[in-house]
Amino acid sequence: MSAVIEAPRTMIESLAAMRFPSKTDSLLQSLMDRNTNGQLAPDEREELEALSELSETIALVRAQALKLLGRTPV
């Protein structure tokens, strides 16, 4: 059974614009670079995994919001 749920456009716009704060994005990039170079400590590896999972979830939510708005990711 499929249901239709209405949401304010501003809410969908906010979801479509969702991104990591710049400090968190920089941290994620740094961890990814250090991981590529084999330089992560075990606790940093856990942090990288958690941030990567959150980044993927945000990307999926954004994609769904953009689809509802008839847009493509930038």
A tleap script that builds the chain and sets N, CA, C and O, in Angstrom:
source leaprc.protein.ff14SB
mol = sequence {
  NMET SER ALA VAL ILE GLU ALA PRO ARG THR
  MET ILE GLU SER LEU ALA ALA MET ARG PHE
  PRO SER LYS THR ASP SER LEU LEU GLN SER
  LEU MET ASP ARG ASN THR ASN GLY GLN LEU
  ALA PRO ASP GLU ARG GLU GLU LEU GLU ALA
  LEU SER GLU LEU SER GLU THR ILE ALA LEU
  VAL ARG ALA GLN ALA LEU LYS LEU LEU GLY
  ARG THR PRO CVAL
}
set mol.1.N position { 0.839 -1.177 0.000 }
set mol.1.CA position { 0.000 0.000 0.000 }
set mol.1.C position { 0.891 1.250 0.000 }
set mol.1.O position { 1.749 1.404 0.870 }
set mol.2.N position { 0.693 2.105 -0.939 }
set mol.2.CA position { 1.472 3.326 -1.066 }
set mol.2.C position { 0.690 4.487 -0.464 }
set mol.2.O position { -0.511 4.626 -0.696 }
set mol.3.N position { 1.372 5.305 0.299 }
set mol.3.CA position { 0.726 6.454 0.919 }
set mol.3.C position { 1.394 7.731 0.422 }
set mol.3.O position { 2.582 7.745 0.100 }
set mol.4.N position { 0.623 8.778 0.369 }
set mol.4.CA position { 1.151 10.084 0.001 }
set mol.4.C position { 1.168 10.924 1.266 }
set mol.4.O position { 0.163 11.051 1.966 }
set mol.5.N position { 2.335 11.494 1.542 }
set mol.5.CA position { 2.480 12.352 2.703 }
set mol.5.C position { 2.899 13.723 2.207 }
set mol.5.O position { 3.845 13.849 1.429 }
set mol.6.N position { 2.203 14.731 2.651 }
set mol.6.CA position { 2.545 16.091 2.238 }
set mol.6.C position { 3.578 16.678 3.194 }
set mol.6.O position { 3.552 16.421 4.398 }
set mol.7.N position { 4.480 17.465 2.634 }
set mol.7.CA position { 5.487 18.155 3.434 }
set mol.7.C position { 5.670 19.553 2.871 }
set mol.7.O position { 5.561 19.753 1.661 }
set mol.8.N position { 5.946 20.520 3.732 }
set mol.8.CA position { 6.187 21.879 3.224 }
set mol.8.C position { 7.388 21.895 2.276 }
set mol.8.O position { 8.383 21.209 2.510 }
set mol.9.N position { 7.285 22.669 1.225 }
set mol.9.CA position { 8.375 22.762 0.247 }
set mol.9.C position { 9.667 23.224 0.923 }
set mol.9.O position { 10.755 22.779 0.557 }
set mol.10.N position { 9.546 24.109 1.900 }
set mol.10.CA position { 10.743 24.603 2.588 }
set mol.10.C position { 11.485 23.463 3.294 }
set mol.10.O position { 12.712 23.481 3.385 }
set mol.11.N position { 10.744 22.481 3.788 }
set mol.11.CA position { 11.383 21.336 4.434 }
set mol.11.C position { 12.163 20.519 3.409 }
set mol.11.O position { 13.292 20.103 3.667 }
set mol.12.N position { 11.563 20.296 2.257 }
set mol.12.CA position { 12.222 19.530 1.202 }
set mol.12.C position { 13.441 20.300 0.682 }
set mol.12.O position { 14.483 19.707 0.402 }
set mol.13.N position { 13.304 21.614 0.558 }
set mol.13.CA position { 14.435 22.451 0.135 }
set mol.13.C position { 15.582 22.344 1.140 }
set mol.13.O position { 16.746 22.254 0.748 }
set mol.14.N position { 15.257 22.352 2.430 }
set mol.14.CA position { 16.290 22.229 3.467 }
set mol.14.C position { 16.999 20.886 3.380 }
set mol.14.O position { 18.221 20.817 3.517 }
set mol.15.N position { 16.247 19.832 3.154 }
set mol.15.CA position { 16.851 18.504 3.014 }
set mol.15.C position { 17.751 18.445 1.781 }
set mol.15.O position { 18.823 17.839 1.813 }
set mol.16.N position { 17.311 19.070 0.706 }
set mol.16.CA position { 18.103 19.072 -0.528 }
set mol.16.C position { 19.411 19.847 -0.359 }
set mol.16.O position { 20.389 19.575 -1.055 }
set mol.17.N position { 19.427 20.803 0.559 }
set mol.17.CA position { 20.619 21.628 0.779 }
set mol.17.C position { 21.517 21.081 1.891 }
set mol.17.O position { 22.563 21.658 2.188 }
set mol.18.N position { 21.110 19.980 2.495 }
set mol.18.CA position { 21.850 19.445 3.633 }
set mol.18.C position { 23.272 19.042 3.243 }
set mol.18.O position { 23.490 18.354 2.245 }
set mol.19.N position { 24.228 19.486 4.048 }
set mol.19.CA position { 25.640 19.158 3.838 }
set mol.19.C position { 26.329 19.164 5.194 }
set mol.19.O position { 25.812 19.722 6.162 }
set mol.20.N position { 27.510 18.532 5.257 }
set mol.20.CA position { 28.323 18.631 6.455 }
set mol.20.C position { 28.785 20.076 6.622 }
set mol.20.O position { 29.001 20.777 5.634 }
set mol.21.N position { 28.936 20.521 7.859 }
set mol.21.CA position { 29.605 21.810 8.063 }
set mol.21.C position { 31.026 21.714 7.510 }
set mol.21.O position { 31.585 20.620 7.431 }
set mol.22.N position { 31.606 22.831 7.135 }
set mol.22.CA position { 32.922 22.810 6.482 }
set mol.22.C position { 33.995 22.160 7.360 }
set mol.22.O position { 34.867 21.463 6.842 }
set mol.23.N position { 33.946 22.373 8.663 }
set mol.23.CA position { 34.932 21.774 9.559 }
set mol.23.C position { 34.824 20.246 9.539 }
set mol.23.O position { 35.841 19.553 9.514 }
set mol.24.N position { 33.606 19.728 9.550 }
set mol.24.CA position { 33.397 18.280 9.516 }
set mol.24.C position { 33.799 17.717 8.165 }
set mol.24.O position { 34.392 16.641 8.089 }
set mol.25.N position { 33.478 18.440 7.096 }
set mol.25.CA position { 33.863 17.998 5.762 }
set mol.25.C position { 35.386 17.937 5.627 }
set mol.25.O position { 35.925 17.003 5.034 }
set mol.26.N position { 36.066 18.925 6.175 }
set mol.26.CA position { 37.536 18.931 6.144 }
set mol.26.C position { 38.109 17.767 6.943 }
set mol.26.O position { 39.080 17.136 6.524 }
set mol.27.N position { 37.510 17.489 8.085 }
set mol.27.CA position { 37.955 16.358 8.904 }
set mol.27.C position { 37.773 15.047 8.144 }
set mol.27.O position { 38.669 14.203 8.130 }
set mol.28.N position { 36.621 14.882 7.518 }
set mol.28.CA position { 36.368 13.663 6.743 }
set mol.28.C position { 37.394 13.523 5.623 }
set mol.28.O position { 37.936 12.437 5.413 }
set mol.29.N position { 37.663 14.594 4.912 }
set mol.29.CA position { 38.638 14.550 3.820 }
set mol.29.C position { 40.026 14.189 4.334 }
set mol.29.O position { 40.738 13.391 3.724 }
set mol.30.N position { 40.404 14.785 5.463 }
set mol.30.CA position { 41.705 14.498 6.058 }
set mol.30.C position { 41.810 13.028 6.467 }
set mol.30.O position { 42.826 12.380 6.216 }
set mol.31.N position { 40.763 12.511 7.094 }
set mol.31.CA position { 40.767 11.107 7.497 }
set mol.31.C position { 40.846 10.185 6.281 }
set mol.31.O position { 41.552 9.177 6.306 }
set mol.32.N position { 40.118 10.535 5.214 }
set mol.32.CA position { 40.169 9.709 4.003 }
set mol.32.C position { 41.566 9.721 3.394 }
set mol.32.O position { 42.071 8.682 2.968 }
set mol.33.N position { 42.193 10.902 3.352 }
set mol.33.CA position { 43.547 11.006 2.804 }
set mol.33.C position { 44.537 10.190 3.638 }
set mol.33.O position { 45.368 9.458 3.100 }
set mol.34.N position { 44.432 10.329 4.951 }
set mol.34.CA position { 45.336 9.592 5.825 }
set mol.34.C position { 45.088 8.092 5.747 }
set mol.34.O position { 46.021 7.299 5.872 }
set mol.35.N position { 43.839 7.703 5.543 }
set mol.35.CA position { 43.523 6.282 5.384 }
set mol.35.C position { 44.159 5.741 4.110 }
set mol.35.O position { 44.711 4.641 4.107 }
set mol.36.N position { 44.084 6.507 3.033 }
set mol.36.CA position { 44.695 6.105 1.763 }
set mol.36.C position { 46.191 5.871 1.940 }
set mol.36.O position { 46.771 4.978 1.322 }
set mol.37.N position { 46.805 6.686 2.791 }
set mol.37.CA position { 48.246 6.577 3.033 }
set mol.37.C position { 48.588 5.617 4.171 }
set mol.37.O position { 49.750 5.503 4.560 }
set mol.38.N position { 47.572 4.924 4.706 }
set mol.38.CA position { 47.802 3.947 5.771 }
set mol.38.C position { 48.264 4.559 7.086 }
set mol.38.O position { 49.055 3.960 7.814 }
set mol.39.N position { 47.769 5.748 7.386 }
set mol.39.CA position { 48.251 6.475 8.563 }
set mol.39.C position { 47.201 6.653 9.661 }
set mol.39.O position { 47.363 7.521 10.519 }
set mol.40.N position { 46.140 5.861 9.656 }
set mol.40.CA position { 45.096 6.048 10.662 }
set mol.40.C position { 45.308 5.169 11.884 }
set mol.40.O position { 45.688 4.003 11.778 }
set mol.41.N position { 45.054 5.759 13.050 }
set mol.41.CA position { 45.018 5.001 14.300 }
set mol.41.C position { 43.654 4.308 14.366 }
set mol.41.O position { 42.726 4.726 13.673 }
set mol.42.N position { 43.512 3.267 15.177 }
set mol.42.CA position { 42.226 2.558 15.272 }
set mol.42.C position { 41.038 3.465 15.605 }
set mol.42.O position { 39.964 3.295 15.028 }
set mol.43.N position { 41.206 4.419 16.520 }
set mol.43.CA position { 40.089 5.307 16.858 }
set mol.43.C position { 39.745 6.231 15.693 }
set mol.43.O position { 38.581 6.589 15.512 }
set mol.44.N position { 40.732 6.616 14.912 }
set mol.44.CA position { 40.478 7.450 13.728 }
set mol.44.C position { 39.747 6.642 12.658 }
set mol.44.O position { 38.910 7.181 11.934 }
set mol.45.N position { 40.058 5.363 12.559 }
set mol.45.CA position { 39.378 4.502 11.594 }
set mol.45.C position { 37.882 4.399 11.937 }
set mol.45.O position { 37.030 4.418 11.049 }
set mol.46.N position { 37.583 4.292 13.224 }
set mol.46.CA position { 36.182 4.255 13.667 }
set mol.46.C position { 35.484 5.571 13.348 }
set mol.46.O position { 34.336 5.582 12.905 }
set mol.47.N position { 36.186 6.680 13.575 }
set mol.47.CA position { 35.621 7.992 13.263 }
set mol.47.C position { 35.372 8.123 11.759 }
set mol.47.O position { 34.340 8.648 11.340 }
set mol.48.N position { 36.309 7.649 10.959 }
set mol.48.CA position { 36.143 7.680 9.503 }
set mol.48.C position { 34.930 6.856 9.082 }
set mol.48.O position { 34.138 7.296 8.249 }
set mol.49.N position { 34.785 5.676 9.649 }
set mol.49.CA position { 33.640 4.831 9.305 }
set mol.49.C position { 32.322 5.505 9.670 }
set mol.49.O position { 31.374 5.478 8.885 }
set mol.50.N position { 32.256 6.111 10.861 }
set mol.50.CA position { 31.031 6.775 11.299 }
set mol.50.C position { 30.697 7.970 10.402 }
set mol.50.O position { 29.550 8.140 9.989 }
set mol.51.N position { 31.701 8.792 10.105 }
set mol.51.CA position { 31.462 9.952 9.239 }
set mol.51.C position { 31.094 9.526 7.818 }
set mol.51.O position { 30.269 10.171 7.171 }
set mol.52.N position { 31.694 8.458 7.339 }
set mol.52.CA position { 31.378 7.954 5.993 }
set mol.52.C position { 29.936 7.465 5.921 }
set mol.52.O position { 29.232 7.729 4.946 }
set mol.53.N position { 29.499 6.751 6.959 }
set mol.53.CA position { 28.109 6.277 6.994 }
set mol.53.C position { 27.141 7.450 7.033 }
set mol.53.O position { 26.132 7.452 6.328 }
set mol.54.N position { 27.448 8.448 7.857 }
set mol.54.CA position { 26.590 9.628 7.939 }
set mol.54.C position { 26.570 10.377 6.614 }
set mol.54.O position { 25.516 10.849 6.187 }
set mol.55.N position { 27.713 10.491 5.965 }
set mol.55.CA position { 27.792 11.163 4.669 }
set mol.55.C position { 26.939 10.443 3.627 }
set mol.55.O position { 26.268 11.081 2.816 }
set mol.56.N position { 26.971 9.121 3.653 }
set mol.56.CA position { 26.165 8.346 2.716 }
set mol.56.C position { 24.679 8.545 2.983 }
set mol.56.O position { 23.893 8.679 2.045 }
set mol.57.N position { 24.290 8.564 4.242 }
set mol.57.CA position { 22.887 8.789 4.600 }
set mol.57.C position { 22.427 10.163 4.145 }
set mol.57.O position { 21.338 10.303 3.588 }
set mol.58.N position { 23.246 11.175 4.377 }
set mol.58.CA position { 22.913 12.535 3.933 }
set mol.58.C position { 22.763 12.569 2.414 }
set mol.58.O position { 21.836 13.194 1.898 }
set mol.59.N position { 23.661 11.908 1.703 }
set mol.59.CA position { 23.592 11.883 0.237 }
set mol.59.C position { 22.298 11.247 -0.246 }
set mol.59.O position { 21.694 11.723 -1.207 }
set mol.60.N position { 21.871 10.183 0.409 }
set mol.60.CA position { 20.623 9.519 0.014 }
set mol.60.C position { 19.407 10.406 0.294 }
set mol.60.O position { 18.495 10.486 -0.529 }
set mol.61.N position { 19.391 11.064 1.442 }
set mol.61.CA position { 18.287 11.972 1.782 }
set mol.61.C position { 18.246 13.135 0.797 }
set mol.61.O position { 17.179 13.512 0.312 }
set mol.62.N position { 19.413 13.699 0.507 }
set mol.62.CA position { 19.481 14.798 -0.471 }
set mol.62.C position { 18.965 14.359 -1.838 }
set mol.62.O position { 18.211 15.083 -2.488 }
set mol.63.N position { 19.380 13.160 -2.270 }
set mol.63.CA position { 18.951 12.665 -3.582 }
set mol.63.C position { 17.438 12.519 -3.639 }
set mol.63.O position { 16.819 12.866 -4.645 }
set mol.64.N position { 16.845 12.017 -2.583 }
set mol.64.CA position { 15.390 11.863 -2.553 }
set mol.64.C position { 14.700 13.220 -2.576 }
set mol.64.O position { 13.700 13.397 -3.272 }
set mol.65.N position { 15.232 14.183 -1.816 }
set mol.65.CA position { 14.648 15.520 -1.801 }
set mol.65.C position { 14.784 16.187 -3.165 }
set mol.65.O position { 13.843 16.813 -3.652 }
set mol.66.N position { 15.956 16.050 -3.779 }
set mol.66.CA position { 16.160 16.642 -5.105 }
set mol.66.C position { 15.231 16.019 -6.141 }
set mol.66.O position { 14.730 16.707 -7.030 }
set mol.67.N position { 15.007 14.717 -6.021 }
set mol.67.CA position { 14.086 14.049 -6.942 }
set mol.67.C position { 12.678 14.622 -6.791 }
set mol.67.O position { 11.999 14.878 -7.785 }
set mol.68.N position { 12.242 14.824 -5.544 }
set mol.68.CA position { 10.914 15.416 -5.322 }
set mol.68.C position { 10.821 16.813 -5.901 }
set mol.68.O position { 9.761 17.234 -6.364 }
set mol.69.N position { 11.934 17.529 -5.875 }
set mol.69.CA position { 11.959 18.905 -6.399 }
set mol.69.C position { 12.208 18.954 -7.902 }
set mol.69.O position { 12.152 20.025 -8.506 }
set mol.70.N position { 12.482 17.795 -8.512 }
set mol.70.CA position { 12.732 17.738 -9.945 }
set mol.70.C position { 14.092 18.282 -10.323 }
set mol.70.O position { 14.273 18.811 -11.420 }
set mol.71.N position { 15.057 18.153 -9.412 }
set mol.71.CA position { 16.412 18.655 -9.663 }
set mol.71.C position { 17.405 17.513 -9.655 }
set mol.71.O position { 17.088 16.386 -9.276 }
set mol.72.N position { 18.619 17.833 -10.085 }
set mol.72.CA position { 19.713 16.869 -10.017 }
set mol.72.C position { 20.784 17.411 -9.082 }
set mol.72.O position { 20.899 18.625 -8.911 }
set mol.73.N position { 21.574 16.522 -8.472 }
set mol.73.CA position { 22.636 16.986 -7.566 }
set mol.73.C position { 23.662 17.844 -8.286 }
set mol.73.O position { 23.941 17.663 -9.471 }
set mol.74.N position { 24.212 18.783 -7.532 }
set mol.74.CA position { 25.251 19.670 -8.066 }
set mol.74.C position { 26.580 19.268 -7.503 }
set mol.74.O position { 27.597 19.884 -7.821 }
savepdb mol mol.pdb
quit
